[in-house]
Amino acid sequence: MSTLDDWIMQASRALDVPADSMSADLQSELLDLTRDVAHGVARVAGPLTCYLVGVAVGRGQSPSAALAAVTALLPAPDDAAAAGGSSTGTSITSTEGPAR
């Protein structure tokens, strides 16, 4: 088993969630979403967005619907490149703080 698999099993047990409740495809989609949000919006927005997806799923939305709803908000890759790697010039990126 990989470190990721071990972690998912431990976290699932700690949260009393079945370890198989997150398929490999869903893991990949969540990681892709985190990357895209981190690069297109702000780094700190990636994990926070995944949390919001989890809340939506916990309230009954399907994972695919929750992922699609958030993905639709992301800027097109050309928009992010034109903005210098950031999708907006808003203050959201100013809250990023030091690297951790």
C-alpha positions in Angstrom: 0.0 0.0 0.0 1.1 3.5 -0.7 1.4 6.3 1.9 -1.8 7.9 0.3 -3.7 4.6 0.7 -2.6 4.3 4.3 -3.6 7.9 5.0 -7.0 7.5 3.4 -7.7 4.3 5.5 -6.6 6.1 8.7 -8.6 9.2 8.0 -11.6 7.2 7.0 -11.5 5.3 10.3 -11.0 8.5 12.3 -14.0 10.0 10.6 -16.1 6.8 10.8 -16.4 6.8 7.0 -16.1 3.7 4.9 -12.6 3.7 3.3 -14.2 2.5 0.0 -16.5 5.5 -0.1 -14.0 7.4 -2.2 -13.2 5.6 -5.5 -9.9 6.0 -7.3 -11.7 8.0 -9.9 -13.2 10.3 -7.3 -9.7 10.7 -5.7 -8.3 11.7 -9.1 -11.2 14.2 -9.8 -10.7 15.8 -6.4 -7.0 16.1 -6.8 -7.5 17.6 -10.3 -10.1 20.1 -8.9 -7.7 21.1 -6.1 -4.9 21.7 -8.6 -7.1 23.7 -11.0 -8.5 25.9 -8.2 -5.1 26.4 -6.6 -3.6 27.5 -9.9 -6.6 29.3 -11.3 -8.0 31.1 -8.2 -5.6 30.9 -5.3 -3.5 28.2 -3.7 -5.4 28.2 -0.4 -8.7 27.9 -2.3 -7.9 24.4 -3.5 -8.4 22.4 -0.2 -11.1 24.8 1.0 -13.1 24.1 -2.3 -12.7 20.3 -1.7 -14.1 20.8 1.7 -17.1 22.6 0.3 -17.6 19.8 -2.3 -17.6 17.4 0.7 -20.2 19.4 2.5 -22.4 19.5 -0.6 -22.1 15.7 -0.9 -22.9 15.3 2.8 -26.1 17.2 2.2 -27.1 14.8 -0.6 -25.6 16.2 -3.8 -23.8 13.6 -5.9 -20.0 13.9 -6.0 -20.2 14.3 -9.8 -22.8 17.1 -9.6 -20.8 18.9 -6.9 -17.6 18.6 -8.8 -19.3 19.8 -12.0 -20.8 22.8 -10.3 -17.5 24.0 -9.0 -15.5 23.1 -12.1 -17.9 25.3 -14.1 -16.7 28.3 -12.0 -13.1 27.9 -13.0 -11.7 30.2 -15.6 -10.7 28.9 -19.0 -7.0 28.1 -19.2 -6.5 31.0 -21.6 -8.1 33.4 -19.0 -5.7 32.3 -16.3 -2.6 32.6 -18.6 -3.7 36.1 -19.7 -4.0 37.1 -16.1 -0.5 36.0 -15.3 -1.5 32.6 -13.8 -4.3 34.0 -11.7 -7.8 34.1 -12.9 -8.8 37.3 -11.3 -7.2 40.5 -10.1 -9.3 40.5 -6.9 -8.0 40.5 -3.4 -8.6 36.7 -3.0 -4.9 36.1 -3.9 -3.8 38.6 -1.3 -5.0 36.3 1.5 -2.6 33.6 0.5 0.0 34.3 3.0 3.5 32.7 3.3 4.2 29.3 1.8 3.6 26.5 4.2 
